[in-house]
Amino acid sequence: MGYHTPVLLEECIEGLNINPSGVYVDVTFGGGGHAARILDRIHDGHLFGFDQDSDAARNTFDDERFTLIPQNFKYLKNFLGFYQALPVDGILADLGVSSHQFDSAERGFSTRFDGPLDSRMDASKGQSAADLVNTADFNSLARILRMYGELKNPGTAAKTIIAARDEKKIVTTQDLKSVLQSCAQKGRENKYFAQVFQALRIEVNAELDALEAMLKQSLEALKPGGRLVVMSYHSLEDRLVKNFIKSGNFEGKIEKDFFGKASVPFKRISRKPIIATPEEIATNPRARSAKLRIAEKI
């Protein structure tokens, strides 16, 4: 069964406010940890799981109340429409990378192992992280490292990568770490490499575009009173989720109707994001950066 300890598991399940006959969607099925707990709570309801990673199929349930959809969650409405499942009672998203993906050297997500520099969630599509670092121009590389990795020295890192690849192609995770060794602050190399890999992963998988698409569709897919439960792991994702819940758009601008009354799509169930306890962080380090937001469609 599943391959990672889900972060804030009880808080996510509480947040969904499960109706035993309801229809729920776990858009990041992964190891199936959250999904198993949702199935415990539904009787004659149904759960749909989305996951574009082919490894997720190994964790599927032999249960007629469950359907795995092997697709990116940006196709949420298309596939729920295909299964005649709309509208739904709740949507759960646990963003970021599963520890299983980090722990598989050949996937190239982690700085801990030497493996191909890949980082694609769906390894059959699009450009890999190696394609990106060997072909992107200076401005694109610097922008990706600054925006998605929040590096303090994105220009220096981009220049260093370009100089190195002119000598020899960057193919493995270790190649990239060796190239950037001189850019990382002494004693903080691991954090630096983690930020670089995060930046490449977000770009290669177009993660923020997919998140925006899924959030927009969630509003149309949910019943009034339906719950949206989203856990994010870095500030860019969290800002999109926070703004969308607050205003229905990604800028966070609240629209007013003709009478000057704010028209907002969601009621915030948690005013502030829910974060993990020190006890949970001690047993599951992934929980350290998690922020959980819960909203109910008005």
Buried (B, 14 or more C-beta within 10 A) or exposed (E): EBBBBBBBBEBBBBBBBBBEEBBBBBBBBBBBBBBBBBBEBBEEBBBBBBBBBEBBEEBBBEEEBBBBBBBBBBBBBEBBEEEEBBEBBBBBBBBBBBBBBBBBBEBBBBBEBBBBBBBBBBBEEEBBBBBBBBEBEEEEBBBBBBBBBBBEBBBBBBBBBBEBBEEEEBBBBBBBBEBBEEBBEEEEBEEBBBBBBBBBBBBBBBBBEBBBBBBBBBBEBBBEEBBBBBBBBBEBBBBBBBBBBBBBBBEBEEEEEEEEEEEBBBEBBBEEBBBBEEEBBEEBEBBBBBBBBBBBBE
